[in-house]
Amino acid sequence: MTISFDFEALSERERYKLMIGTIIPRPIALVTTVDEHGRINAAPFSFFNCLSADPPILALGVENNPDMSFKDTGHNIRMTEVFTVNIVSFSIAEAMHVCGSKYPRGVDELKEAGLTAMPGQKVASPWIAEAPAAFECRRHVTLELGKSRQIIMGEIIYAHYRDGVVDPEGLRVDPTQVDAVARLGGDTCSTTRDRFEMLTPKL
């Protein structure tokens, strides 16, 4: 027996619940930006992934406020054209959750969460010292999806890795050192600690 849904007949919330419960696991980007006054903002996004290596592009799904005004991340990227994606490990998962709280504009979420802002090498937005990896990005293109959401694509122009995460010779990243967490449906998250190898078939 199959249960089927006509997505055109569902509400936005109903579509959202089905999508986030099914398209799993979703990596979490803790995105740091600065506004036009240099104030730091940090917010988590699980509508996030990499799209291309040449050029090196990643994408964020950034939702607007209910009145369709920009939230801090969307506003800041629009004003500065840059942002930094920090990968969330299990050790900073709770701090990431703190950053996701609804603070007034201008509040430094990194300070509230006890995380350390490090100055960007090529962009104005900081990277997080406690993150296993961070990508400094320049806005590549923004897609407006109706009034409610933007897809912001960023070109990675600089990367930071905590010592021991990546082999500098072979550039192989150790997933046990990244220890990334991901979003499942609702409030449920997962780690990437259970894994197996499956070789690419050769014809």
Kinemage of the C-alpha trace (Angstrom):
@kinemage 1
@onewidth
@group {chain A} dominant
@subgroup {mainchain}
@vectorlist {calphas} color= white
{ca met a 1} P 0.000 0.000 0.000
{ca thr a 2} L 1.237 3.503 -0.834
{ca ile a 3} L 0.251 6.837 0.725
{ca ser a 4} L 0.480 9.640 -1.823
{ca phe a 5} L 0.218 13.433 -1.593
{ca asp a 6} L -0.587 16.070 -4.179
{ca phe a 7} L 1.938 18.767 -3.255
{ca glu a 8} L -0.078 21.375 -5.123
{ca ala a 9} L -2.990 20.707 -2.749
{ca leu a 10} L -0.934 20.916 0.472
{ca ser a 11} L -0.241 23.979 2.580
{ca glu a 12} L 3.283 25.369 2.885
{ca arg a 13} L 3.572 23.908 6.394
{ca glu a 14} L 2.393 20.475 5.256
{ca arg a 15} L 4.913 20.431 2.405
{ca tyr a 16} L 7.651 21.562 4.803
{ca lys a 17} L 6.925 18.748 7.281
{ca leu a 18} L 7.026 16.079 4.594
{ca met a 19} L 10.200 17.430 3.019
{ca ile a 20} L 12.277 17.858 6.181
{ca gly a 21} L 11.207 14.457 7.466
{ca thr a 22} L 12.116 12.707 4.226
{ca ile a 23} L 15.159 14.470 2.771
{ca ile a 24} L 17.552 13.379 5.496
{ca pro a 25} L 20.124 13.734 6.882
{ca arg a 26} L 20.686 17.399 6.079
{ca pro a 27} L 24.052 18.960 7.029
{ca ile a 28} L 23.941 22.060 9.185
{ca ala a 29} L 25.675 25.287 8.220
{ca leu a 30} L 26.270 27.731 11.065
{ca val a 31} L 26.494 30.862 8.942
{ca thr a 32} L 28.354 33.914 10.188
{ca thr a 33} L 27.861 37.346 8.635
{ca val a 34} L 28.348 40.983 9.519
{ca asp a 35} L 25.975 43.832 8.839
{ca glu a 36} L 26.869 47.177 7.304
{ca his a 37} L 27.932 48.399 10.758
{ca gly a 38} L 30.278 45.457 11.347
{ca arg a 39} L 28.016 43.705 13.863
{ca ile a 40} L 28.330 39.899 13.869
{ca asn a 41} L 25.406 37.556 13.306
{ca ala a 42} L 25.358 33.748 13.435
{ca ala a 43} L 22.470 31.499 12.422
{ca pro a 44} L 22.086 27.781 11.612
{ca phe a 45} L 20.691 26.517 8.303
{ca ser a 46} L 19.849 22.932 7.390
{ca phe a 47} L 18.642 23.868 3.901
{ca phe a 48} L 22.293 23.738 2.858
{ca asn a 49} L 24.632 21.738 0.641
{ca cys a 50} L 27.464 21.870 -1.901
{ca leu a 51} L 26.549 22.110 -5.566
{ca ser a 52} L 29.765 22.413 -7.582
{ca ala a 53} L 33.537 22.090 -7.297
{ca asp a 54} L 34.408 24.085 -10.426
{ca pro a 55} L 33.584 26.766 -9.489
{ca pro a 56} L 33.373 25.770 -5.792
{ca ile a 57} L 29.745 26.630 -5.000
{ca leu a 58} L 27.587 25.927 -1.968
{ca ala a 59} L 23.965 26.951 -1.435
{ca leu a 60} L 21.821 28.158 1.450
{ca gly a 61} L 18.036 28.234 1.618
{ca val a 62} L 17.330 31.459 3.550
{ca glu a 63} L 13.788 32.137 4.703
{ca asn a 64} L 12.369 35.637 5.103
{ca asn a 65} L 10.417 36.936 8.089
{ca pro a 66} L 6.622 36.395 8.074
{ca asp a 67} L 6.173 39.993 6.836
{ca met a 68} L 8.573 39.133 3.977
{ca ser a 69} L 11.349 41.380 5.293
{ca phe a 70} L 14.851 39.912 5.318
{ca lys a 71} L 16.145 38.078 8.354
{ca asp a 72} L 19.618 39.079 9.526
{ca thr a 73} L 21.546 36.572 7.394
{ca gly a 74} L 19.753 37.493 4.187
{ca his a 75} L 20.041 41.211 4.943
{ca asn a 76} L 23.737 41.006 5.792
{ca ile a 77} L 24.681 39.002 2.705
{ca arg a 78} L 22.748 41.460 0.556
{ca met a 79} L 24.648 44.374 2.102
{ca thr a 80} L 28.170 42.877 2.250
{ca glu a 81} L 28.113 40.185 -0.477
{ca val a 82} L 29.996 37.726 1.777
{ca phe a 83} L 29.346 35.063 4.398
{ca thr a 84} L 31.116 32.192 6.127
{ca val a 85} L 29.780 28.656 6.488
{ca asn a 86} L 30.965 26.888 9.634
{ca ile a 87} L 30.420 23.121 9.796
{ca val a 88} L 28.665 22.027 12.982
{ca ser a 89} L 30.325 19.215 14.920
{ca phe a 90} L 28.741 17.368 17.834
{ca ser a 91} L 30.907 19.340 20.267
{ca ile a 92} L 29.321 22.674 19.229
{ca ala a 93} L 25.795 21.393 18.538
{ca glu a 94} L 24.343 22.979 21.672
{ca ala a 95} L 26.066 26.282 20.911
{ca met a 96} L 24.630 26.145 17.384
{ca his a 97} L 21.190 25.704 18.945
{ca val a 98} L 21.745 28.853 21.034
{ca cys a 99} L 22.621 30.771 17.862
{ca gly a 100} L 19.273 29.727 16.411
{ca ser a 101} L 17.317 31.602 19.081
{ca lys a 102} L 15.379 34.700 17.999
{ca tyr a 103} L 17.595 37.509 19.273
{ca pro a 104} L 16.988 41.166 18.385
{ca arg a 105} L 18.996 42.523 15.463
{ca gly a 106} L 22.495 43.536 16.535
{ca val a 107} L 22.939 40.840 19.204
{ca asp a 108} L 26.154 38.832 18.740
{ca glu a 109} L 24.958 35.215 18.822
{ca leu a 110} L 28.523 33.887 18.991
{ca lys a 111} L 29.063 35.657 22.314
{ca glu a 112} L 25.722 34.373 23.603
{ca ala a 113} L 26.737 30.831 22.641
{ca gly a 114} L 30.299 31.062 23.999
{ca leu a 115} L 31.890 30.615 20.566
{ca thr a 116} L 35.019 32.411 19.363
{ca ala a 117} L 34.922 34.712 16.323
{ca met a 118} L 38.107 34.691 14.267
{ca pro a 119} L 38.739 37.373 11.628
{ca gly a 120} L 38.115 36.302 8.051
{ca gln a 121} L 41.133 36.020 5.781
{ca lys a 122} L 39.394 37.263 2.620
{ca val a 123} L 35.914 38.302 3.789
{ca ala a 124} L 34.503 40.584 6.464
{ca ser a 125} L 32.517 37.816 8.163
{ca pro a 126} L 34.319 35.847 10.891
{ca trp a 127} L 34.871 32.099 11.109
{ca ile a 128} L 34.328 30.117 14.304
{ca ala a 129} L 37.444 28.799 16.038
{ca glu a 130} L 35.605 25.825 17.551
{ca ala a 131} L 34.195 24.597 14.208
{ca pro a 132} L 36.032 21.691 12.543
{ca ala a 133} L 35.908 23.489 9.182
{ca ala a 134} L 34.784 26.836 7.804
{ca phe a 135} L 34.361 28.193 4.275
{ca glu a 136} L 34.692 31.885 3.510
{ca cys a 137} L 32.299 32.671 0.670
{ca arg a 138} L 31.564 35.452 -1.770
{ca arg a 139} L 27.953 35.670 -2.953
{ca his a 140} L 27.740 34.174 -6.425
{ca val a 141} L 24.046 34.493 -7.241
{ca thr a 142} L 20.742 34.786 -5.381
{ca leu a 143} L 17.554 33.141 -6.572
{ca glu a 144} L 14.291 34.612 -5.321
{ca leu a 145} L 11.729 31.843 -4.696
{ca gly a 146} L 8.485 33.774 -4.440
{ca lys a 147} L 8.283 36.105 -1.468
{ca ser a 148} L 9.250 33.707 1.280
{ca arg a 149} L 12.700 32.338 0.520
{ca gln a 150} L 15.980 32.946 -1.245
{ca ile a 151} L 18.531 30.444 -2.474
{ca ile a 152} L 21.896 32.100 -1.924
{ca met a 153} L 24.815 30.509 -3.738
{ca gly a 154} L 28.278 31.343 -2.515
{ca glu a 155} L 31.669 30.744 -4.090
{ca ile a 156} L 34.170 29.360 -1.594
{ca ile a 157} L 37.281 31.508 -1.701
{ca tyr a 158} L 39.094 30.405 1.475
{ca ala a 159} L 38.852 27.467 3.905
{ca his a 160} L 39.898 26.868 7.507
{ca tyr a 161} L 40.333 23.417 9.092
{ca arg a 162} L 41.025 22.538 12.698
{ca asp a 163} L 44.336 20.715 13.125
{ca gly a 164} L 43.947 16.990 12.477
{ca val a 165} L 40.792 17.262 10.353
{ca val a 166} L 42.434 17.200 6.923
{ca asp a 167} L 45.583 15.539 5.574
{ca pro a 168} L 47.508 18.451 4.011
{ca glu a 169} L 49.240 16.133 1.529
{ca gly a 170} L 46.362 14.056 0.147
{ca leu a 171} L 43.625 16.553 1.120
{ca arg a 172} L 41.583 13.704 2.603
{ca val a 173} L 39.181 14.915 5.277
{ca asp a 174} L 38.756 12.617 8.294
{ca pro a 175} L 35.002 12.327 8.993
{ca thr a 176} L 35.670 11.191 12.558
{ca gln a 177} L 37.440 14.498 13.230
{ca val a 178} L 34.693 16.551 11.566
{ca asp a 179} L 32.119 14.647 13.682
{ca ala a 180} L 29.333 16.495 11.889
{ca val a 181} L 25.739 16.572 13.027
{ca ala a 182} L 22.716 16.722 10.740
{ca arg a 183} L 19.048 17.583 10.965
{ca leu a 184} L 16.332 14.985 10.625
{ca gly a 185} L 12.627 15.801 10.974
{ca gly a 186} L 11.317 18.120 13.703
{ca asp a 187} L 13.774 18.542 16.590
{ca thr a 188} L 15.649 15.314 15.841
{ca cys a 189} L 19.314 15.437 14.867
{ca ser a 190} L 21.877 12.751 14.070
{ca thr a 191} L 25.615 12.232 14.000
{ca thr a 192} L 27.687 10.713 11.191
{ca arg a 193} L 29.429 8.173 13.416
{ca asp a 194} L 27.882 5.054 11.882
{ca arg a 195} L 29.304 4.589 8.396
{ca phe a 196} L 30.209 1.964 5.840
{ca glu a 197} L 32.149 1.763 2.591
{ca met a 198} L 30.491 1.111 -0.767
{ca leu a 199} L 32.805 1.162 -3.739
{ca thr a 200} L 31.793 2.936 -6.941
{ca pro a 201} L 30.890 0.273 -9.519
{ca lys a 202} L 33.224 -0.056 -12.500
{ca leu a 203} L 31.702 -1.045 -15.841
